[in-house]
Amino acid sequence: MEDGIFEGLKVLDCASFIAAPAAATVLSDFGAQVIKIEPPGSGDPYRNLPNLPGYPISPHNFAWLLESRNKRSLALDLSRPEGQAVLYRLVAETDVFITNFPPGVRQRLGITYEDLGPLNARLVYASFTGYGEKGSEANKPGFDSNAYWARSGLMDLVRADENTTPARSVAGMGDHPCAMAFYGAIVTALYKRERTGKGSHVSSNLMANGVWAAGVLAQAKLCGAKFPERRPRERALNAVTNHYRCRDGRWLILSLLNEDRQWPTLARCLGREDLIDDARFATKPDRHARSLELIRIFDEIFATRELAEWRAILDGNGLVFGVVGILDDIPNDRQMIENEVLVPFENDTMMTVNSPIWIDGARKVKPRRPPAIGEHSDAILREAGYDEASIQKLRASGAVA
């Protein structure tokens, strides 16, 4: 396991935007050899994500750094017969083929499971879509903002109340959880192959993952449940599972589920021991019945200290709470660094976000910088058995760059 649990596993990443290639990234973190198939010229359109309006301005292509680390690039034009022939030759020696092209595009390019499966009986063909492989929306383009966040009900559910504007998702917020589900599907298929010797077609989609993320409330709706009025923070039903603003403008969220036991400790932490014996808040039902009054009291108290002070007080007394983090916190978060949530690129000081899985005895590779467009085309073709004359002919045809 010194070179990764997936050492020797060959993966073709023929996907873009974002969940499918991110699943390939997780495989690469554990040692898989991942070849990124991208069109000649401008390459994978995802390379241009940071250039879209509203994205952070950086001298580094942060999106590409994250999703394409450890991979090698083959610039291949799959719309040409010569390009398809190259892909078919690679598939014959590949373990996992990953795509998120809609079914209709796969058919047009000759890269459906029916096209590739017969070339390699052990192939795990993994396809990812916006809305699933079947039905009238199978070929409909989907991104996490619409197919995951909006379609699932999450965009509506996170609103403070019914009069608040629905909340937009942030880049990749749905894609990265979906990538982990897709990774799980691929690994499950690899396990099946270990038992049967045969590959298979596995799939996942944004819509399904979005409903799974909203699963508790979705299941309630499927059970015919009646939902209570949606209430804003100031009118929450429970003051000890609410969020509060500190003096420096930062927020924290209390999560005191063992309320009866922790209520006296919280009152002491807030410097309000008098609340312990206050008849208005003596029992859990009392506190819930007067939650608006208690929230107003807590608002005033939390506004007297900065977040760091409250963090030390609450942590020191074993109370369950969370800091409402901001991006500025992440680069210097010691807990993230010590637990390798953030790791440096190989031979570099720049950090990247690690995939959220660790296996004892199975080392992850040191993250390597992502490739330029077609950076490894010649090397990959040579490994596949092409001689120099054949490579030059493919270049001259425009099938390879």
C-alpha positions as CSV (number, residue, x, y, z in Angstrom):
1,M,0.0,0.0,0.0
2,E,3.0,2.3,-0.1
3,D,2.1,3.6,-3.5
4,G,-1.6,3.8,-2.7
5,I,-4.4,1.2,-2.4
6,F,-5.3,1.8,-6.1
7,E,-1.8,1.4,-7.4
8,G,-1.9,0.0,-11.0
9,L,-5.6,0.9,-11.4
10,K,-6.1,2.7,-14.8
11,V,-8.8,5.3,-15.1
12,L,-10.0,7.3,-18.0
13,D,-11.5,10.6,-16.9
14,C,-13.7,11.7,-19.9
15,A,-15.8,14.2,-17.9
16,S,-16.1,17.9,-16.9
17,F,-17.9,20.1,-14.4
18,I,-17.4,18.8,-11.6
19,A,-18.7,15.7,-9.7
20,A,-17.5,13.1,-12.2
21,P,-13.9,14.3,-12.6
22,A,-13.8,15.0,-8.8
23,A,-14.6,11.3,-8.2
24,A,-11.6,10.5,-10.5
25,T,-9.5,12.8,-8.3
26,V,-10.4,10.8,-5.2
27,L,-9.3,7.6,-7.0
28,S,-6.0,9.4,-7.9
29,D,-5.4,10.4,-4.3
30,F,-5.2,6.7,-3.5
31,G,-2.8,5.9,-6.3
32,A,-4.9,5.3,-9.4
33,Q,-3.4,6.3,-12.7
34,V,-5.8,8.8,-14.1
35,I,-5.7,10.0,-17.7
36,K,-7.7,13.1,-18.4
37,I,-9.3,13.0,-21.8
38,E,-9.9,16.6,-23.0
39,P,-10.5,18.1,-26.5
40,P,-7.6,19.7,-28.3
41,G,-7.3,23.4,-28.4
42,S,-8.9,25.0,-25.3
43,G,-9.1,21.7,-23.4
44,D,-11.7,20.9,-20.8
45,P,-14.1,23.8,-20.5
46,Y,-13.8,23.5,-16.7
47,R,-10.3,25.1,-17.0
48,N,-12.1,28.4,-17.6
49,L,-14.4,28.3,-14.5
50,P,-12.4,31.0,-12.6
51,N,-12.9,33.4,-15.6
52,L,-16.6,33.5,-15.1
53,P,-18.1,36.7,-13.6
54,G,-18.3,36.6,-9.8
55,Y,-15.5,34.1,-9.2
56,P,-12.5,35.0,-7.0
57,I,-9.6,36.7,-8.8
58,S,-6.4,34.7,-8.4
59,P,-3.1,34.2,-10.3
60,H,-3.7,30.4,-10.0
61,N,-6.4,28.3,-11.7
62,F,-7.8,27.2,-8.3
63,A,-10.6,25.1,-9.8
64,W,-8.3,23.1,-12.0
65,L,-5.7,22.7,-9.2
66,L,-8.4,21.0,-7.1
67,E,-10.2,18.8,-9.6
68,S,-7.3,17.7,-11.8
69,R,-4.4,17.1,-9.4
70,N,-2.4,13.9,-10.0
71,K,-3.8,13.4,-13.5
72,R,-2.2,13.2,-16.9
73,S,-3.7,14.9,-19.9
74,L,-4.4,13.4,-23.3
75,A,-5.8,15.9,-25.8
76,L,-8.1,13.7,-28.0
77,D,-10.8,14.7,-30.5
78,L,-13.5,12.1,-30.0
79,S,-15.6,13.5,-32.8
80,R,-13.0,12.1,-35.2
81,P,-12.9,8.3,-36.1
82,E,-9.1,8.4,-35.4
83,G,-9.7,9.8,-31.9
84,Q,-12.4,7.2,-31.2
85,A,-10.0,4.5,-32.3
86,V,-7.4,5.8,-29.8
87,L,-9.9,5.8,-27.0
88,Y,-11.0,2.2,-27.9
89,R,-7.5,1.0,-27.7
90,L,-7.0,2.6,-24.3
91,V,-10.3,1.3,-23.0
92,A,-9.1,-2.3,-23.7
93,E,-6.5,-1.9,-21.0
94,T,-8.5,0.4,-18.6
95,D,-10.2,-0.5,-15.3
96,V,-12.6,2.5,-15.0
97,F,-14.1,4.8,-17.6
98,I,-15.7,7.9,-16.2
99,T,-18.0,10.3,-18.2
100,N,-20.7,12.8,-17.5
101,F,-21.7,13.4,-21.1
102,P,-25.5,13.1,-21.6
103,P,-26.7,9.9,-23.1
104,G,-27.3,11.5,-26.5
105,V,-23.8,12.8,-26.7
106,R,-22.3,9.5,-25.6
107,Q,-24.2,7.8,-28.5
108,R,-23.0,10.4,-31.0
109,L,-19.3,10.0,-29.9
110,G,-19.5,6.2,-29.7
111,I,-18.7,6.0,-26.0
112,T,-21.8,4.4,-24.5
113,Y,-21.5,1.3,-22.3
114,E,-22.7,-0.7,-25.3
115,D,-19.8,0.7,-27.3
116,L,-17.1,0.3,-24.7
117,G,-18.2,-2.7,-22.6
118,P,-17.5,-5.3,-25.3
119,L,-13.9,-4.1,-25.6
120,N,-13.1,-5.0,-22.0
121,A,-15.2,-7.5,-19.9
122,R,-13.6,-6.1,-16.7
123,L,-14.4,-2.4,-17.5
124,V,-16.3,-0.4,-14.8
125,Y,-18.2,2.1,-16.9
126,A,-19.2,5.0,-14.6
127,S,-21.7,7.6,-16.0
128,F,-22.9,10.7,-14.1
129,T,-25.8,12.9,-15.3
130,G,-27.9,15.8,-14.1
131,Y,-31.3,14.1,-13.9
132,G,-30.7,10.4,-14.4
133,E,-30.2,8.0,-17.3
134,K,-33.9,7.6,-18.1
135,G,-37.0,9.7,-18.8
136,S,-37.7,12.9,-20.7
137,E,-35.0,14.8,-18.9
138,A,-32.2,12.3,-19.4
139,N,-30.4,14.6,-21.9
140,K,-31.1,17.8,-20.0
141,P,-28.0,19.7,-19.0
142,G,-27.6,19.9,-15.2
143,F,-25.3,21.7,-12.8
144,D,-25.3,21.5,-9.0
145,S,-27.0,24.9,-8.8
146,N,-30.1,23.6,-10.6
147,A,-30.3,19.8,-10.6
148,Y,-28.9,19.3,-7.1
149,W,-29.6,22.5,-5.1
150,A,-32.8,23.8,-6.7
151,R,-34.6,20.6,-7.9
152,S,-34.2,18.8,-4.6
153,G,-35.9,21.4,-2.5
154,L,-32.7,22.4,-0.6
155,M,-32.7,25.9,-2.2
156,D,-36.2,26.5,-0.7
157,L,-35.6,24.7,2.6
158,V,-32.7,26.8,3.8
159,R,-34.7,30.0,3.6
160,A,-35.3,31.6,6.9
161,D,-39.0,31.9,6.1
162,E,-41.4,31.8,3.2
163,N,-40.9,35.5,2.5
164,T,-37.1,35.3,2.1
165,T,-35.5,35.0,-1.3
166,P,-34.3,31.4,-2.1
167,A,-30.6,31.1,-1.4
168,R,-28.1,30.5,-4.2
169,S,-25.6,27.7,-3.8
170,V,-21.8,28.2,-4.0
171,A,-19.5,26.7,-6.6
172,G,-19.2,22.9,-6.3
173,M,-21.3,22.8,-3.1
174,G,-23.4,19.9,-4.5
175,D,-20.8,18.5,-6.9
176,H,-18.3,17.5,-4.2
177,P,-20.8,15.5,-2.1
178,C,-22.0,13.9,-5.4
179,A,-18.4,13.1,-6.2
180,M,-18.1,11.0,-3.0
181,A,-21.3,9.1,-3.9
182,F,-20.1,8.5,-7.4
183,Y,-16.7,7.4,-6.0
184,G,-18.6,5.0,-3.7
185,A,-20.5,3.6,-6.8
186,I,-17.2,3.0,-8.6
187,V,-15.5,1.3,-5.7
188,T,-18.6,-0.9,-5.1
189,A,-18.4,-1.9,-8.8
190,L,-14.7,-2.7,-8.4
191,Y,-15.5,-4.9,-5.4
192,K,-18.2,-6.7,-7.5
193,R,-15.5,-7.2,-10.1
194,E,-13.2,-8.8,-7.5
195,R,-15.9,-11.3,-6.7
196,T,-17.2,-12.0,-10.2
197,G,-14.4,-11.0,-12.5
198,K,-16.8,-8.9,-14.5
199,G,-17.2,-5.2,-15.0
200,S,-20.4,-3.3,-15.0
201,H,-22.2,0.0,-15.7
202,V,-22.7,2.2,-12.6
203,S,-24.3,5.6,-12.5
204,S,-25.3,8.5,-10.2
205,N,-26.8,11.9,-10.8
206,L,-27.2,15.3,-9.2
207,M,-30.9,15.2,-8.7
208,A,-30.8,11.9,-6.8
209,N,-28.0,13.2,-4.6
210,G,-29.8,16.4,-3.9
211,V,-32.9,14.5,-2.7
212,W,-30.7,12.3,-0.6
213,A,-29.1,15.3,1.0
214,A,-32.6,16.6,1.8
215,G,-33.6,13.0,2.7
216,V,-34.9,13.5,6.2
217,L,-37.5,16.1,5.2
218,A,-38.1,14.4,1.9
219,Q,-39.0,11.2,3.7
220,A,-41.3,13.2,6.0
221,K,-43.1,14.5,3.0
222,L,-43.3,11.0,1.5
223,C,-44.9,9.9,4.8
224,G,-47.5,12.7,4.5
225,A,-46.1,14.7,7.4
226,K,-47.5,18.1,8.2
227,F,-44.7,20.7,8.4
228,P,-44.7,23.5,11.0
229,E,-44.4,27.1,10.1
230,R,-40.9,28.1,8.9
231,R,-39.5,30.5,11.4
232,P,-36.6,33.0,11.2
233,R,-33.7,32.9,13.6
234,E,-35.3,35.5,15.9
235,R,-38.4,33.4,16.3
236,A,-36.7,30.0,16.5
237,L,-38.5,27.4,18.7
238,N,-35.4,26.5,20.7
239,A,-32.9,29.1,21.9
240,V,-30.1,26.6,22.7
241,T,-30.0,25.2,19.1
242,N,-29.8,28.7,17.5
243,H,-27.1,30.9,16.2
244,Y,-25.9,34.2,17.7
245,R,-23.7,37.1,16.6
246,C,-20.7,38.1,18.6
247,R,-19.2,41.5,19.2
248,D,-16.8,41.3,16.3
249,G,-19.6,40.4,13.9
250,R,-18.7,36.7,13.8
251,W,-21.4,34.0,14.5
252,L,-21.6,30.8,16.4
253,I,-24.3,28.2,16.7
254,L,-25.3,26.4,19.8
255,S,-26.2,22.7,19.6
256,L,-27.2,21.7,23.1
257,L,-29.3,18.6,22.4
258,N,-28.8,17.3,26.0
259,E,-30.5,20.5,27.1
260,D,-31.7,19.5,30.6
261,R,-28.1,18.6,31.7
262,Q,-26.3,21.4,30.0
263,W,-28.7,24.3,30.7
264,P,-27.1,25.2,34.1
265,T,-23.6,25.1,32.5
266,L,-24.7,27.4,29.7
267,A,-26.2,29.9,32.1
268,R,-22.9,30.0,34.1
269,C,-20.9,30.4,30.9
270,L,-23.0,33.4,29.9
271,G,-22.6,35.0,33.3
272,R,-26.2,34.6,34.1
273,E,-26.5,32.0,36.9
274,D,-29.8,33.7,37.8
275,L,-31.4,32.1,34.7
276,I,-30.9,28.6,36.3
277,D,-33.6,29.3,38.9
278,D,-35.6,31.7,36.8
279,A,-39.1,30.3,36.8
280,R,-39.6,31.4,33.2
281,F,-36.9,29.0,32.0
282,A,-36.9,26.3,34.7
283,T,-37.8,23.3,32.5
284,K,-37.3,22.5,28.8
285,P,-41.0,23.1,28.0
286,D,-40.7,26.4,29.8
287,R,-37.7,27.4,27.7
288,H,-39.3,26.3,24.5
289,A,-42.5,28.2,25.3
290,R,-40.5,31.3,25.9
291,S,-37.9,30.8,23.2
292,L,-38.3,34.3,21.7
293,E,-37.7,35.9,25.1
294,L,-34.6,33.7,25.7
295,I,-33.2,34.5,22.3
296,R,-33.4,38.2,23.0
297,I,-31.5,37.6,26.2
298,F,-28.8,35.5,24.5
299,D,-28.5,38.1,21.7
300,E,-27.6,40.8,24.2
301,I,-25.1,38.5,26.0
302,F,-23.3,37.1,23.0
303,A,-22.9,40.7,21.6
304,T,-20.7,41.6,24.6
305,R,-17.7,39.4,23.7
306,E,-15.8,38.5,20.5
307,L,-16.0,35.0,19.0
308,A,-12.5,33.9,20.2
309,E,-13.6,34.7,23.8
310,W,-16.8,32.8,23.5
311,R,-15.1,29.9,21.8
312,A,-12.6,29.6,24.8
313,I,-15.5,29.8,27.3
314,L,-17.8,27.3,25.7
315,D,-15.0,24.8,24.7
316,G,-13.6,25.1,28.3
317,N,-17.0,23.9,29.7
318,G,-17.6,21.1,27.2
319,L,-20.6,22.7,25.6
320,V,-21.5,21.7,22.0
321,F,-21.4,24.5,19.5
322,G,-20.0,25.4,16.2
323,V,-18.2,28.4,14.8
324,V,-19.9,29.8,11.7
325,G,-16.7,29.7,9.6
326,I,-15.6,32.0,6.9
327,L,-13.1,31.3,4.1
328,D,-10.5,33.5,5.8
329,D,-10.4,31.0,8.6
330,I,-9.5,28.0,6.4
331,P,-5.8,28.5,5.5
332,N,-4.8,28.8,9.2
333,D,-7.2,26.2,10.7
334,R,-4.8,24.1,12.8
335,Q,-7.4,21.3,13.2
336,M,-7.8,21.0,9.4
337,I,-4.0,21.0,8.9
338,E,-3.3,18.5,11.7
339,N,-5.9,16.1,10.3
340,E,-4.7,16.5,6.7
341,V,-7.9,18.1,5.5
342,L,-5.5,20.6,3.9
343,V,-2.3,19.2,2.4
344,P,0.5,20.7,0.4
345,F,1.2,19.9,-3.2
346,E,4.3,17.8,-3.9
347,N,7.5,19.9,-3.6
348,D,5.4,23.0,-3.0
349,T,4.1,25.2,-0.1
350,M,0.7,25.8,-1.7
351,M,-2.1,23.8,0.0
352,T,-5.0,21.9,-1.5
353,V,-8.2,20.4,-0.1
354,N,-7.8,16.7,0.5
355,S,-10.5,14.1,-0.3
356,P,-12.4,13.3,2.9
357,I,-11.4,9.6,3.3
358,W,-8.6,8.0,5.2
359,I,-7.7,4.3,5.4
360,D,-5.2,3.0,7.9
361,G,-2.3,1.4,6.1
362,A,-3.2,2.9,2.8
363,R,-1.1,5.9,2.0
364,K,-2.4,8.7,-0.1
365,V,-0.1,10.1,-2.8
366,K,1.4,13.5,-2.4
367,P,-0.8,15.8,-4.5
368,R,0.8,16.6,-7.8
369,R,0.0,19.8,-9.9
370,P,-2.5,19.3,-12.7
371,P,-1.5,18.9,-16.3
372,A,-1.4,21.4,-19.2
373,I,-3.7,20.5,-22.1
374,G,-2.3,17.4,-23.8
375,E,0.9,17.5,-21.7
376,H,1.1,13.7,-21.7
377,S,-0.4,12.9,-25.0
378,D,2.7,11.4,-26.6
379,A,3.7,9.4,-23.5
380,I,0.3,7.9,-23.1
381,L,0.1,6.9,-26.8
382,R,3.6,5.3,-26.5
383,E,2.4,3.3,-23.5
384,A,-0.6,2.2,-25.5
385,G,1.8,0.8,-28.2
386,Y,1.8,3.5,-30.8
387,D,5.1,4.1,-32.6
388,E,6.4,7.6,-33.5
389,A,5.1,7.5,-37.0
390,S,1.6,6.6,-35.8
391,I,1.7,9.4,-33.2
392,Q,2.7,11.9,-35.9
393,K,0.0,10.7,-38.1
394,L,-2.6,11.2,-35.3
395,R,-1.2,14.7,-34.7
396,A,-1.4,15.6,-38.4
397,S,-5.1,14.4,-38.5
398,G,-6.0,16.7,-35.6
399,A,-7.2,13.7,-33.6
400,V,-4.5,14.2,-31.0
401,A,-2.7,17.4,-29.8
